[in-house]
């Protein structure tokens, strides 16, 4: 699966996703670091990538056609907790399920929305 991770997703998560066989775009330490949400959204749409982020602002795109959005929202985030929540979502849903789906992983619960206009 093609995945884009924002700068708040731990490097251990990037490594694990790559070890699982996913193609992961990580812009940290590149000239694109710090790009705006609009530019990120355009990029993930163009590249047909699942977006993994901690930025709740991407919820606004849930009704648009997309390739999947995973948002991790924790009360007291740390890299281990973020990693665990990402891995739980990635292993729970298949690559075929992600298009048009928004998953918000919280401390103890998760919320799932499926757009009416799935890819």
N, CA, C and O atoms as a printed pandas DataFrame, in Angstrom:
     atom_number atom_name residue_name chain_id  residue_number  x_coord  y_coord  z_coord
0              1         N          UNK        A               1    0.847   -1.169    0.000
1              2        CA          UNK        A               1    0.000    0.000    0.000
2              3         C          UNK        A               1    0.900    1.241    0.000
3              4         O          UNK        A               1    1.976    1.239    0.598
4              5         N          UNK        A               2    0.456    2.272   -0.661
5              6        CA          UNK        A               2    1.197    3.536   -0.674
6              7         C          UNK        A               2    0.688    4.398    0.473
7              8         O          UNK        A               2   -0.512    4.647    0.591
8              9         N          UNK        A               3    1.616    4.852    1.318
9             10        CA          UNK        A               3    1.274    5.578    2.545
10            11         C          UNK        A               3    2.099    6.850    2.640
11            12         O          UNK        A               3    3.285    6.862    2.309
12            13         N          UNK        A               4    1.461    7.920    3.096
13            14        CA          UNK        A               4    2.134    9.178    3.405
14            15         C          UNK        A               4    1.999    9.390    4.906
15            16         O          UNK        A               4    0.888    9.346    5.434
16            17         N          UNK        A               5    3.108    9.618    5.603
17            18        CA          UNK        A               5    3.068    9.890    7.042
18            19         C          UNK        A               5    3.464   11.337    7.297
19            20         O          UNK        A               5    4.391   11.859    6.676
20            21         N          UNK        A               6    2.755   11.977    8.213
21            22        CA          UNK        A               6    3.161   13.338    8.553
22            23         C          UNK        A               6    4.328   13.310    9.530
23            24         O          UNK        A               6    4.763   12.246    9.970
24            25         N          UNK        A               7    4.819   14.478    9.856
25            26        CA          UNK        A               7    6.051   14.596   10.637
26            27         C          UNK        A               7    5.914   14.144   12.090
27            28         O          UNK        A               7    6.920   13.978   12.780
28            29         N          UNK        A               8    4.690   13.943   12.560
29            30        CA          UNK        A               8    4.490   13.525   13.946
30            31         C          UNK        A               8    4.376   12.007   14.114
31            32         O          UNK        A               8    4.227   11.506   15.229
32            33         N          UNK        A               9    4.446   11.298   13.017
33            34        CA          UNK        A               9    4.393    9.837   13.093
34            35         C          UNK        A               9    5.816    9.336   13.355
35            36         O          UNK        A               9    6.741    9.706   12.632
36            37         N          UNK        A              10    5.998    8.504   14.373
37            38        CA          UNK        A              10    7.352    8.078   14.770
38            39         C          UNK        A              10    8.110    7.328   13.671
39            40         O          UNK        A              10    7.518    6.643   12.838
40            41         N          UNK        A              11    9.419    7.479   13.696
41            42        CA          UNK        A              11   10.267    6.763   12.737
42            43         C          UNK        A              11   10.125    5.252   12.878
43            44         O          UNK        A              11   10.221    4.529   11.886
44            45         N          UNK        A              12    9.898    4.764   14.103
45            46        CA          UNK        A              12    9.707    3.323   14.284
46            47         C          UNK        A              12    8.484    2.847   13.514
47            48         O          UNK        A              12    8.453    1.713   13.037
48            49         N          UNK        A              13    7.491    3.694   13.391
49            50        CA          UNK        A              13    6.288    3.340   12.633
50            51         C          UNK        A              13    6.606    3.291   11.147
51            52         O          UNK        A              13    6.163    2.383   10.444
52            53         N          UNK        A              14    7.370    4.263   10.668
53            54        CA          UNK        A              14    7.783    4.280    9.258
54            55         C          UNK        A              14    8.553    3.009    8.934
55            56         O          UNK        A              14    8.284    2.352    7.929
56            57         N          UNK        A              15    9.514    2.666    9.790
57            58        CA          UNK        A              15   10.315    1.450    9.569
58            59         C          UNK        A              15    9.443    0.194    9.545
59            60         O          UNK        A              15    9.594   -0.664    8.676
60            61         N          UNK        A              16    8.531    0.101   10.508
61            62        CA          UNK        A              16    7.668   -1.080   10.589
62            63         C          UNK        A              16    6.769   -1.186    9.365
63            64         O          UNK        A              16    6.595   -2.274    8.818
64            65         N          UNK        A              17    6.201   -0.075    8.933
65            66        CA          UNK        A              17    5.349   -0.091    7.741
66            67         C          UNK        A              17    6.143   -0.543    6.514
67            68         O          UNK        A              17    5.649   -1.317    5.694
68            69         N          UNK        A              18    7.367   -0.055    6.399
69            70        CA          UNK        A              18    8.216   -0.465    5.271
70            71         C          UNK        A              18    8.564   -1.945    5.359
71            72         O          UNK        A              18    8.578   -2.640    4.343
72            73         N          UNK        A              19    8.846   -2.436    6.570
73            74        CA          UNK        A              19    9.140   -3.858    6.757
74            75         C          UNK        A              19    7.942   -4.729    6.395
75            76         O          UNK        A              19    8.103   -5.880    5.991
76            77         N          UNK        A              20    6.739   -4.173    6.540
77            78        CA          UNK        A              20    5.509   -4.882    6.184
78            79         C          UNK        A              20    5.283   -4.876    4.666
79            80         O          UNK        A              20    4.355   -5.516    4.170
80            81         N          UNK        A              21    6.134   -4.154    3.939
81            82        CA          UNK        A              21    6.027   -4.127    2.488
82            83         C          UNK        A              21    5.337   -2.909    1.905
83            84         O          UNK        A              21    5.124   -2.837    0.695
84            85         N          UNK        A              22    4.985   -1.953    2.748
85            86        CA          UNK        A              22    4.324   -0.741    2.267
86            87         C          UNK        A              22    5.346    0.250    1.715
87            88         O          UNK        A              22    6.498    0.268    2.149
88            89         N          UNK        A              23    4.925    1.064    0.767
89            90        CA          UNK        A              23    5.740    2.156    0.240
90            91         C          UNK        A              23    5.368    3.393    1.037
91            92         O          UNK        A              23    4.244    3.884    0.932
92            93         N          UNK        A              24    6.299    3.903    1.831
93            94        CA          UNK        A              24    6.005    4.994    2.763
94            95         C          UNK        A              24    6.750    6.262    2.362
95            96         O          UNK        A              24    7.970    6.259    2.197
96            97         N          UNK        A              25    5.989    7.351    2.210
97            98        CA          UNK        A              25    6.567    8.666    1.981
98            99         C          UNK        A              25    6.652    9.379    3.321
99           100         O          UNK        A              25    5.644    9.585    3.996
100          101         N          UNK        A              26    7.865    9.751    3.695
101          102        CA          UNK        A              26    8.129   10.457    4.960
102          103         C          UNK        A              26    8.920   11.710    4.587
103          104         O          UNK        A              26   10.072   11.615    4.161
104          105         N          UNK        A              27    8.302   12.888    4.746
105          106        CA          UNK        A              27    8.950   14.113    4.273
106          107         C          UNK        A              27    9.854   14.773    5.301
107          108         O          UNK        A              27   10.437   15.823    5.034
108          109         N          UNK        A              28    9.971   14.179    6.450
109          110        CA          UNK        A              28   10.836   14.776    7.465
110          111         C          UNK        A              28   12.266   14.781    6.919
111          112         O          UNK        A              28   12.677   13.844    6.235
112          113         N          UNK        A              29   12.998   15.812    7.217
113          114        CA          UNK        A              29   14.377   15.995    6.743
114          115         C          UNK        A              29   14.484   16.146    5.221
115          116         O          UNK        A              29   15.514   15.830    4.626
116          117         N          UNK        A              30   13.405   16.634    4.605
117          118        CA          UNK        A              30   13.429   16.951    3.176
118          119         C          UNK        A              30   13.024   18.417    3.013
119          120         O          UNK        A              30   12.516   19.023    3.957
120          121         N          UNK        A              31   13.239   18.987    1.841
121          122        CA          UNK        A              31   12.808   20.376    1.618
122          123         C          UNK        A              31   11.288   20.565    1.747
123          124         O          UNK        A              31   10.822   21.688    1.941
124          125         N          UNK        A              32   10.516   19.478    1.639
125          126        CA          UNK        A              32    9.058   19.574    1.738
126          127         C          UNK        A              32    8.548   19.593    3.175
127          128         O          UNK        A              32    7.351   19.771    3.401
128          129         N          UNK        A              33    9.430   19.414    4.140
129          130        CA          UNK        A              33    9.027   19.410    5.548
130          131         C          UNK        A              33    8.278   20.697    5.876
131          132         O          UNK        A              33    8.687   21.785    5.471
132          133         N          UNK        A              34    7.183   20.564    6.608
133          134        CA          UNK        A              34    6.428   21.740    7.023
134          135         C          UNK        A              34    5.422   22.235    6.005
135          136         O          UNK        A              34    4.887   23.333    6.153
136          137         N          UNK        A              35    5.150   21.441    4.964
137          138        CA          UNK        A              35    4.190   21.883    3.957
138          139         C          UNK        A              35    2.801   22.024    4.577
139          140         O          UNK        A              35    2.483   21.374    5.573
140          141         N          UNK        A              36    1.994   22.869    3.981
141          142        CA          UNK        A              36    0.649   23.123    4.510
142          143         C          UNK        A              36   -0.241   21.898    4.306
143          144         O          UNK        A              36    0.049   21.028    3.485
144          145         N          UNK        A              37   -1.325   21.852    5.069
145          146        CA          UNK        A              37   -2.267   20.741    4.947
146          147         C          UNK        A              37   -2.832   20.640    3.537
147          148         O          UNK        A              37   -3.015   19.538    3.021
148          149         N          UNK        A              38   -3.111   21.781    2.909
149          150        CA          UNK        A              38   -3.659   21.766    1.548
150          151         C          UNK        A              38   -2.684   21.116    0.573
151          152         O          UNK        A              38   -3.096   20.350   -0.298
152          153         N          UNK        A              39   -1.402   21.414    0.714
153          154        CA          UNK        A              39   -0.387   20.828   -0.166
154          155         C          UNK        A              39   -0.241   19.336    0.123
155          156         O          UNK        A              39   -0.095   18.537   -0.801
156          157         N          UNK        A              40   -0.280   18.962    1.388
157          158        CA          UNK        A              40   -0.222   17.542    1.755
158          159         C          UNK        A              40   -1.399   16.810    1.120
159          160         O          UNK        A              40   -1.225   15.751    0.517
160          161         N          UNK        A              41   -2.604   17.379    1.257
161          162        CA          UNK        A              41   -3.797   16.739    0.722
162          163         C          UNK        A              41   -3.693   16.555   -0.799
163          164         O          UNK        A              41   -4.015   15.490   -1.325
164          165         N          UNK        A              42   -3.243   17.596   -1.489
165          166        CA          UNK        A              42   -3.070   17.499   -2.942
166          167         C          UNK        A              42   -2.078   16.391   -3.299
167          168         O          UNK        A              42   -2.289   15.647   -4.256
168          169         N          UNK        A              43   -1.004   16.286   -2.530
169          170        CA          UNK        A              43    0.017   15.280   -2.800
170          171         C          UNK        A              43   -0.519   13.869   -2.596
171          172         O          UNK        A              43   -0.327   13.002   -3.448
172          173         N          UNK        A              44   -1.189   13.634   -1.472
173          174        CA          UNK        A              44   -1.682   12.276   -1.214
174          175         C          UNK        A              44   -2.764   11.883   -2.212
175          176         O          UNK        A              44   -2.895   10.708   -2.558
176          177         N          UNK        A              45   -3.528   12.844   -2.668
177          178        CA          UNK        A              45   -4.541   12.545   -3.679
178          179         C          UNK        A              45   -3.874   12.191   -5.012
179          180         O          UNK        A              45   -4.231   11.202   -5.652
180          181         N          UNK        A              46   -2.920   12.995   -5.413
181          182        CA          UNK        A              46   -2.216   12.773   -6.681
182          183         C          UNK        A              46   -1.477   11.432   -6.681
183          184         O          UNK        A              46   -1.474   10.716   -7.683
184          185         N          UNK        A              47   -0.853   11.101   -5.547
185          186        CA          UNK        A              47   -0.063    9.873   -5.441
186          187         C          UNK        A              47   -0.890    8.655   -5.004
187          188         O          UNK        A              47   -0.366    7.545   -4.909
188          189         N          UNK        A              48   -2.180    8.873   -4.741
189          190        CA          UNK        A              48   -3.095    7.798   -4.326
190          191         C          UNK        A              48   -2.587    7.086   -3.079
191          192         O          UNK        A              48   -2.447    5.863   -3.053
192          193         N          UNK        A              49   -2.311    7.889   -2.038
193          194        CA          UNK        A              49   -1.742    7.367   -0.803
194          195         C          UNK        A              49   -2.737    7.434    0.355
195          196         O          UNK        A              49   -3.592    8.317    0.413
196          197         N          UNK        A              50   -2.600    6.482    1.269
197          198        CA          UNK        A              50   -3.262    6.552    2.566
198          199         C          UNK        A              50   -2.515    7.604    3.372
199          200         O          UNK        A              50   -1.286    7.582    3.424
200          201         N          UNK        A              51   -3.235    8.518    3.998
201          202        CA          UNK        A              51   -2.626    9.552    4.833
202          203         C          UNK        A              51   -2.688    9.125    6.290
203          204         O          UNK        A              51   -3.759    8.805    6.804
204          205         N          UNK        A              52   -1.529    9.120    6.958
205          206        CA          UNK        A              52   -1.460    8.853    8.401
206          207         C          UNK        A              52   -0.950   10.118    9.067
207          208         O          UNK        A              52    0.129   10.610    8.738
208          209         N          UNK        A              53   -1.732   10.648   10.010
209          210        CA          UNK        A              53   -1.432   11.942   10.599
210          211         C          UNK        A              53   -1.934   12.019   12.039
211          212         O          UNK        A              53   -2.701   11.168   12.490
212          213         N          UNK        A              54   -1.493   13.041   12.743
213          214        CA          UNK        A              54   -2.049   13.362   14.057
214          215         C          UNK        A              54   -2.866   14.648   13.975
215          216         O          UNK        A              54   -3.331   15.156   14.995
216          217         N          UNK        A              55   -3.039   15.169   12.780
217          218        CA          UNK        A              55   -3.704   16.454   12.554
218          219         C          UNK        A              55   -5.194   16.246   12.314
219          220         O          UNK        A              55   -5.598   15.753   11.261
220          221         N          UNK        A              56   -6.008   16.624   13.298
221          222        CA          UNK        A              56   -7.454   16.410   13.188
222          223         C          UNK        A              56   -8.092   17.244   12.083
223          224         O          UNK        A              56   -9.235   16.988   11.704
224          225         N          UNK        A              57   -7.381   18.229   11.563
225          226        CA          UNK        A              57   -7.920   19.060   10.496
226          227         C          UNK        A              57   -8.268   18.291    9.231
227          228         O          UNK        A              57   -9.080   18.754    8.431
228          229         N          UNK        A              58   -7.670   17.133    9.042
229          230        CA          UNK        A              58   -7.940   16.349    7.838
230          231         C          UNK        A              58   -9.317   15.678    7.871
231          232         O          UNK        A              58   -9.746   15.099    6.874
232          233         N          UNK        A              59  -10.007   15.754    9.010
233          234        CA          UNK        A              59  -11.382   15.244    9.092
234          235         C          UNK        A              59  -12.261   15.947    8.063
235          236         O          UNK        A              59  -13.231   15.363    7.579
236          237         N          UNK        A              60  -11.937   17.187    7.726
237          238        CA          UNK        A              60  -12.757   17.944    6.777
238          239         C          UNK        A              60  -12.871   17.263    5.412
239          240         O          UNK        A              60  -13.792   17.563    4.653
240          241         N          UNK        A              61  -11.958   16.360    5.095
241          242        CA          UNK        A              61  -11.971   15.692    3.794
242          243         C          UNK        A              61  -12.728   14.369    3.791
243          244         O          UNK        A              61  -12.737   13.667    2.780
244          245         N          UNK        A              62  -13.359   14.020    4.898
245          246        CA          UNK        A              62  -13.954   12.687    5.017
246          247         C          UNK        A              62  -15.036   12.396    3.984
247          248         O          UNK        A              62  -15.244   11.237    3.627
248          249         N          UNK        A              63  -15.725   13.418    3.500
249          250        CA          UNK        A              63  -16.785   13.181    2.521
250          251         C          UNK        A              63  -16.307   13.284    1.080
251          252         O          UNK        A              63  -17.083   13.069    0.150
252          253         N          UNK        A              64  -15.038   13.611    0.893
253          254        CA          UNK        A              64  -14.468   13.673   -0.452
254          255         C          UNK        A              64  -13.949   12.299   -0.849
255          256         O          UNK        A              64  -13.737   11.430   -0.003
256          257         N          UNK        A              65  -13.749   12.121   -2.138
257          258        CA          UNK        A              65  -13.116   10.890   -2.605
258          259         C          UNK        A              65  -11.647   10.929   -2.166
259          260         O          UNK        A              65  -10.962   11.928   -2.388
260          261         N          UNK        A              66  -11.169    9.859   -1.551
261          262        CA          UNK        A              66   -9.774    9.800   -1.106
262          263         C          UNK        A              66   -9.336    8.356   -0.979
263          264         O          UNK        A              66  -10.124    7.432   -1.184
264          265         N          UNK        A              67   -8.071    8.170   -0.638
265          266        CA          UNK        A              67   -7.459    6.841   -0.584
266          267         C          UNK        A              67   -7.262    6.346    0.841
267          268         O          UNK        A              67   -6.548    5.371    1.075
268          269         N          UNK        A              68   -7.896    7.019    1.784
269          270        CA          UNK        A              68   -7.845    6.630    3.182
270          271         C          UNK        A              68   -7.152    7.669    4.039
271          272         O          UNK        A              68   -6.146    8.258    3.645
272          273         N          UNK        A              69   -7.712    7.880    5.220
273          274        CA          UNK        A              69   -7.149    8.823    6.189
274          275         C          UNK        A              69   -7.149    8.127    7.542
275          276         O          UNK        A              69   -8.173    7.609    7.987
276          277         N          UNK        A              70   -5.998    8.120    8.185
277          278        CA          UNK        A              70   -5.866    7.593    9.540
278          279         C          UNK        A              70   -5.348    8.723   10.414
279          280         O          UNK        A              70   -4.246    9.230   10.206
280          281         N          UNK        A              71   -6.157    9.113   11.399
281          282        CA          UNK        A              71   -5.782   10.192   12.317
282          283         C          UNK        A              71   -5.630    9.593   13.710
283          284         O          UNK        A              71   -6.522    8.900   14.200
284          285         N          UNK        A              72   -4.501    9.865   14.334
285          286        CA          UNK        A              72   -4.250    9.405   15.701
286          287         C          UNK        A              72   -4.399   10.609   16.621
287          288         O          UNK        A              72   -3.655   11.584   16.509
288          289         N          UNK        A              73   -5.370   10.532   17.536
289          290        CA          UNK        A              73   -5.654   11.623   18.476
290          291         C          UNK        A              73   -5.602   11.078   19.897
291          292         O          UNK        A              73   -6.546   10.429   20.348
292          293         N          UNK        A              74   -4.512   11.336   20.602
293          294        CA          UNK        A              74   -4.325   10.823   21.954
294          295         C          UNK        A              74   -4.235   11.969   22.946
295          296         O          UNK        A              74   -3.766   13.055   22.605
296          297         N          UNK        A              75   -4.686   11.729   24.184
297          298        CA          UNK        A              75   -4.624   12.771   25.215
298          299         C          UNK        A              75   -3.181   13.127   25.572
299          300         O          UNK        A              75   -2.821   14.302   25.654
300          301         N          UNK        A              76   -2.372   12.108   25.782
301          302        CA          UNK        A              76   -0.956   12.315   26.116
302          303         C          UNK        A              76   -0.126   11.483   25.155
303          304         O          UNK        A              76    0.355   10.407   25.511
304          305         N          UNK        A              77    0.044   11.985   23.926
305          306        CA          UNK        A              77    0.743   11.174   22.927
306          307         C          UNK        A              77    2.232   11.049   23.205
307          308         O          UNK        A              77    2.876   11.980   23.689
308          309         N          UNK        A              78    2.751    9.896   22.893
309          310        CA          UNK        A              78    4.193    9.691   22.818
310          311         C          UNK        A              78    4.416    8.736   21.653
311          312         O          UNK        A              78    3.460    8.166   21.128
312          313         N          UNK        A              79    5.652    8.557   21.251
313          314        CA          UNK        A              79    5.899    7.797   20.029
314          315         C          UNK        A              79    5.429    6.354   20.126
315          316         O          UNK        A              79    4.983    5.785   19.129
316          317         N          UNK        A              80    5.520    5.753   21.306
317          318        CA          UNK        A              80    5.082    4.366   21.458
318          319         C          UNK        A              80    3.568    4.237   21.337
319          320         O          UNK        A              80    3.067    3.320   20.687
320          321         N          UNK        A              81    2.843    5.162   21.965
321          322        CA          UNK        A              81    1.379    5.122   21.886
322          323         C          UNK        A              81    0.898    5.384   20.460
323          324         O          UNK        A              81   -0.012    4.712   19.974
324          325         N          UNK        A              82    1.508    6.358   19.794
325          326        CA          UNK        A              82    1.135    6.648   18.403
326          327         C          UNK        A              82    1.408    5.420   17.536
327          328         O          UNK        A              82    0.568    5.019   16.731
328          329         N          UNK        A              83    2.586    4.832   17.709
329          330        CA          UNK        A              83    2.966    3.638   16.944
330          331         C          UNK        A              83    1.945    2.514   17.139
331          332         O          UNK        A              83    1.498    1.899   16.170
332          333         N          UNK        A              84    1.586    2.255   18.376
333          334        CA          UNK        A              84    0.647    1.173   18.671
334          335         C          UNK        A              84   -0.706    1.410   18.006
335          336         O          UNK        A              84   -1.299    0.478   17.463
336          337         N          UNK        A              85   -1.197    2.644   18.042
337          338        CA          UNK        A              85   -2.509    2.938   17.459
338          339         C          UNK        A              85   -2.463    2.838   15.931
339          340         O          UNK        A              85   -3.411    2.351   15.315
340          341         N          UNK        A              86   -1.370    3.296   15.318
341          342        CA          UNK        A              86   -1.238    3.170   13.864
342          343         C          UNK        A              86   -1.214    1.696   13.479
343          344         O          UNK        A              86   -1.918    1.282   12.557
344          345         N          UNK        A              87   -0.414    0.908   14.174
345          346        CA          UNK        A              87   -0.297   -0.512   13.838
346          347         C          UNK        A              87   -1.622   -1.242   14.027
347          348         O          UNK        A              87   -1.958   -2.133   13.247
348          349         N          UNK        A              88   -2.362   -0.872   15.042
349          350        CA          UNK        A              88   -3.663   -1.511   15.265
350          351         C          UNK        A              88   -4.586   -1.250   14.079
351          352         O          UNK        A              88   -5.254   -2.167   13.602
352          353         N          UNK        A              89   -4.628   -0.014   13.602
353          354        CA          UNK        A              89   -5.502    0.324   12.470
354          355         C          UNK        A              89   -5.022   -0.321   11.180
355          356         O          UNK        A              89   -5.829   -0.840   10.408
356          357         N          UNK        A              90   -3.722   -0.292   10.939
357          358        CA          UNK        A              90   -3.175   -0.833    9.691
358          359         C          UNK        A              90   -3.413   -2.338    9.599
359          360         O          UNK        A              90   -3.691   -2.860    8.519
360          361         N          UNK        A              91   -3.306   -3.028   10.720
361          362        CA          UNK        A              91   -3.506   -4.476   10.683
362          363         C          UNK        A              91   -4.982   -4.854   10.738
363          364         O          UNK        A              91   -5.349   -5.969   10.366
364          365         N          UNK        A              92   -5.806   -3.966   11.183
365          366        CA          UNK        A              92   -7.242   -4.263   11.279
366          367         C          UNK        A              92   -7.948   -4.180    9.926
367          368         O          UNK        A              92   -8.847   -4.971    9.640
368          369         N          UNK        A              93   -7.539   -3.223    9.098
369          370        CA          UNK        A              93   -8.217   -2.989    7.825
370          371         C          UNK        A              93   -7.308   -3.371    6.660
371          372         O          UNK        A              93   -6.107   -3.102    6.674
372          373         N          UNK        A              94   -7.900   -3.994    5.663
373          374        CA          UNK        A              94   -7.135   -4.400    4.492
374          375         C          UNK        A              94   -6.935   -3.212    3.559
375          376         O          UNK        A              94   -7.613   -2.191    3.673
376          377         N          UNK        A              95   -6.007   -3.365    2.652
377          378        CA          UNK        A              95   -5.727   -2.311    1.677
378          379         C          UNK        A              95   -6.977   -1.952    0.879
379          380         O          UNK        A              95   -7.168   -0.786    0.534
380          381         N          UNK        A              96   -7.806   -2.904    0.589
381          382        CA          UNK        A              96   -9.030   -2.663   -0.184
382          383         C          UNK        A              96  -10.069   -1.867    0.593
383          384         O          UNK        A              96  -10.922   -1.219   -0.014
384          385         N          UNK        A              97  -10.018   -1.901    1.925
385          386        CA          UNK        A              97  -10.997   -1.190    2.746
386          387         C          UNK        A              97  -10.683    0.295    2.901
387          388         O          UNK        A              97  -11.596    1.086    3.140
388          389         N          UNK        A              98   -9.416    0.695    2.773
389          390        CA          UNK        A              98   -9.016    2.068    3.082
390          391         C          UNK        A              98   -9.611    3.139    2.168
391          392         O          UNK        A              98   -9.985    4.200    2.667
392          393         N          UNK        A              99   -9.717    2.916    0.854
393          394        CA          UNK        A              99  -10.246    4.007    0.018
394          395         C          UNK        A              99  -11.622    4.477    0.502
395          396         O          UNK        A              99  -12.543    3.679    0.675
396          397         N          UNK        A             100  -11.735    5.785    0.714
397          398        CA          UNK        A             100  -12.982    6.382    1.176
398          399         C          UNK        A             100  -13.240    6.245    2.665
399          400         O          UNK        A             100  -14.302    6.648    3.140
400          401         N          UNK        A             101  -12.294    5.683    3.421
401          402        CA          UNK        A             101  -12.496    5.473    4.852
402          403         C          UNK        A             101  -11.613    6.409    5.673
403          404         O          UNK        A             101  -10.431    6.593    5.384
404          405         N          UNK        A             102  -12.218    6.992    6.699
405          406        CA          UNK        A             102  -11.499    7.799    7.684
406          407         C          UNK        A             102  -11.568    7.060    9.004
407          408         O          UNK        A             102  -12.652    6.702    9.466
408          409         N          UNK        A             103  -10.409    6.829    9.615
409          410        CA          UNK        A             103  -10.343    6.184   10.916
410          411         C          UNK        A             103   -9.657    7.150   11.871
411          412         O          UNK        A             103   -8.568    7.648   11.587
412          413         N          UNK        A             104  -10.302    7.411   13.007
413          414        CA          UNK        A             104   -9.702    8.225   14.057
414          415         C          UNK        A             104   -9.445    7.302   15.236
415          416         O          UNK        A             104  -10.372    6.763   15.840
416          417         N          UNK        A             105   -8.162    7.130   15.553
417          418        CA          UNK        A             105   -7.758    6.272   16.672
418          419         C          UNK        A             105   -7.531    7.156   17.888
419          420         O          UNK        A             105   -6.690    8.056   17.870
420          421         N          UNK        A             106   -8.281    6.893   18.932
421          422        CA          UNK        A             106   -8.113    7.622   20.191
422          423         C          UNK        A             106   -7.480    6.677   21.210
423          424         O          UNK        A             106   -7.063    5.569   20.870
424          425         N          UNK        A             107   -7.413    7.126   22.460
425          426        CA          UNK        A             107   -6.754    6.329   23.489
426          427         C          UNK        A             107   -7.372    4.940   23.643
427          428         O          UNK        A             107   -6.652    3.942   23.693
428          429         N          UNK        A             108   -8.684    4.873   23.718
429          430        CA          UNK        A             108   -9.324    3.582   23.960
430          431         C          UNK        A             108  -10.371    3.211   22.917
431          432         O          UNK        A             108  -10.825    2.068   22.881
432          433         N          UNK        A             109  -10.759    4.155   22.073
433          434        CA          UNK        A             109  -11.790    3.871   21.066
434          435         C          UNK        A             109  -11.307    4.311   19.700
435          436         O          UNK        A             109  -10.308    5.019   19.565
436          437         N          UNK        A             110  -12.036    3.878   18.700
437          438        CA          UNK        A             110  -11.763    4.356   17.358
438          439         C          UNK        A             110  -13.094    4.698   16.705
439          440         O          UNK        A             110  -14.127    4.112   17.030
440          441         N          UNK        A             111  -13.060    5.640   15.793
441          442        CA          UNK        A             111  -14.234    6.026   15.025
442          443         C          UNK        A             111  -13.924    5.789   13.563
443          444         O          UNK        A             111  -12.800    6.013   13.115
444          445         N          UNK        A             112  -14.918    5.338   12.818
445          446        CA          UNK        A             112  -14.733    5.043   11.403
446          447         C          UNK        A             112  -15.857    5.702   10.613
447          448         O          UNK        A             112  -17.031    5.585   10.963
448          449         N          UNK        A             113  -15.483    6.391    9.549
449          450        CA          UNK        A             113  -16.438    6.962    8.606
450          451         C          UNK        A             113  -16.074    6.451    7.220
451          452         O          UNK        A             113  -14.902    6.342    6.861
452          453         N          UNK        A             114  -17.088    6.149    6.470
453          454        CA          UNK        A             114  -16.891    5.756    5.076
454          455         C          UNK        A             114  -17.618    6.760    4.208
455          456         O          UNK        A             114  -18.811    7.002    4.396
456          457         N          UNK        A             115  -16.907    7.346    3.260
457          458        CA          UNK        A             115  -17.541    8.320    2.385
458          459         C          UNK        A             115  -18.533    7.602    1.469
459          460         O          UNK        A             115  -18.348    6.434    1.124
460          461         N          UNK        A             116  -19.571    8.312    1.090
461          462        CA          UNK        A             116  -20.556    7.741    0.173
462          463         C          UNK        A             116  -19.957    7.536   -1.201
463          464         O          UNK        A             116  -20.401    6.675   -1.961
464          465         N          UNK        A             117  -18.944    8.332   -1.519
465          466        CA          UNK        A             117  -18.299    8.302   -2.833
466          467         C          UNK        A             117  -16.948    7.622   -2.719
467          468         O          UNK        A             117  -15.912    8.276   -2.834
468          469         N          UNK        A             118  -16.949    6.311   -2.494
469          470        CA          UNK        A             118  -15.700    5.564   -2.334
470          471         C          UNK        A             118  -15.023    5.399   -3.682
471          472         O          UNK        A             118  -15.682    5.314   -4.719
472          473         N          UNK        A             119  -13.685    5.355   -3.653
473          474        CA          UNK        A             119  -12.895    5.179   -4.890
474          475         C          UNK        A             119  -13.256    3.894   -5.599
475          476         O          UNK        A             119  -12.692    3.589   -6.649
